């Protein structure tokens, strides 16, 4: 609504200054059709005062209206500028731990595993069928030297394979528990800092990186991570009793 529209609307009601039901309905019908911003509302009120001032024949009354209008302008000028709206934060690119995926052959799965050990700050719980890749063992030992507490569950049969890292990890002070059953502990997952899960078909071996069609995924989906944390704790306690 422009200034001329406002003036015409107000002028129509000036001859009958009582804001009765008919006048109110007329104004609300016109004004209510638009969502008025604060500047338009100020203009609406100021224009009403100007018209009222012009309609007065008594000089003192005109001065009084001028005084009211001046106060309104002072108040408007003294009002603090509205704070700029906070910029809408662009959605962050998905955190790398919310859906990272890697495939082999190649080093992508290996690099993802090593990267998660490098990111670990407090704990890593490893539950992997077989561990023979010394590059992963090196990443695990680096994390341990930083003070990360690491626990490992693995398969008893695979721990006897040539090149198994189970004994070297034990000698480095990492606690390892084996299933000690005729069947296999065939999981391949790790939980980092209790908050990120790495899982997939990938065994932690050089052949998995060099030849096999394998996959690894990392997620921080809480419900999923908690299920794997619970499974690790169940196996950890179960293998203590064997």
Secondary structure as UniProt FT lines:
FT   HELIX           3..14
FT   TURN            15..16
FT   HELIX           21..31
FT   TURN            32..33
FT   HELIX           38..55
FT   HELIX           59..78
FT   TURN            96..97
FT   STRAND          100..104
FT   HELIX           108..119
FT   STRAND          123..128
FT   HELIX           134..145
FT   TURN            146..147
FT   STRAND          149..154
FT   TURN            156..157
FT   HELIX           158..160
FT   TURN            162..163
FT   HELIX           166..171
FT   TURN            172..173
FT   STRAND          175..178
FT   STRAND          188..192
FT   TURN            193..195
FT   STRAND          196..200
FT   HELIX           206..210
FT   STRAND          214..219
FT   HELIX           222..240
//
